[in-house]
Amino acid sequence: MLPVQPLFVLILVGLLGLFFFGFLLVRRTVRGLNEGYNDGRN
């Protein structure tokens, strides 16, 4: 078993959390823009 450093695990979890948060933010923004564009077209 390889020794796991807690700091490395914390940094990895933090980066994964930021990536997931950014993905959700971008997805929500794109969906909002798409809905606004569709409402303006109708």
N, C-alpha and C positions, 0 to 999 in steps of 0.2 A: 504494500500500500504506500502510495506517495504521500509525503507530508504536505498537508494543505495549510497555507498561511491564511489566518482569518482576515487580514487586511486585503489580500487578493480577492477573497470571496466577497467581501463587502463592496469593493470597487466593481466587481463583475455584476453583482446584484443591482447596484446603483445604476450602472450603465444600461442594464436590461430594463430597469424601471423607467429610465429617461427615454429609451427607445420606444417602449410601449406607450408611454404618455404622449410622446411626439406623434406616433402613428395615430392614436385616437384623436388628437387635436387636428391633425391634417385631414383625417377622414371626415370629421365633423364639419370642418371649414369647407371642404369640397362639396359635401352634401348640402350645406346651407347655400353656397353659391349656386349650385345646380338648381335648387328649389327656387331661389330668387330669380334666376334666369328664366326658368319655365313659367313662373308667375308673370313676369314682365312680357313674355312672348304671347301669352293668352289674353 
